């Protein structure tokens, strides 16, 4: 399915979905060449981006372009919400150039700077109710209203530059899949609050880094300590979800069990 961007004047720039980031980079570079003030504006905007690149947020969130067919959903647009660091989704008809508001609940897709995602060094003793853990053991705790929006926000940043990831995610029906599983296409280690002071640690042994694997072992030790001294510690249950990403015949019969 074709995608691309629409600028504020209604000009359509078509491209493949996984080429969106390169397109945003080109638009940004051209914008910076137009004046010294434009260059300063972008440099100031991008200073807090170290984990994800700033080009998509700058072009769509600041310059006001719209993304055609976000997450390869036909006849939709992702647009900025003026004066905020969030996006909204609209219905779009290329035949009539109609932009019709489309509400997807109170949760919002947001920007992806370190500040917006609250990226910081992960601590095993800090009780974040949910976080995604990077290869470098940094935690991401985005401020969104739901897991589905969290998954869409993060995965879009991979889809717009990674053909393989884009093709995998395009086959997923978001409404029918557990969002923790969807997120693990991008982050092979996730930790989040369940209930009664318990935390779940989900990991993919088929795709985990050495540092992340060391952390998984620490989680397992913490869980054993809980069993011995349950009054003083939070329980951390650890599950290997690699089977969900293997071939169909090797998947567990409880694949669609929601946690």
ABEGO torsion letter per residue (X at the ends): XBBEBBBAAGBBBBBBAAAAAAAAAAAAAAAAAABAAAAAAAAAAAAABAABBAAAAAAAAAAGBBBBGBGGBBGBBBBBBBGBABBBBBBBBAAAGBBBBBBAEABBBBBABAAAAGBBBBBAABBBABBBBBAAGBBBBBBBABAAAAAAAAAAAAAAABAAAAAAAAABBAAABBAAAAAAAABABBBBBBBGGBBBBBBBAAABBAAAAAAAAAAAAAAAAAAABAAABBBBBBBBAAAAABBAAABBAAAABBX
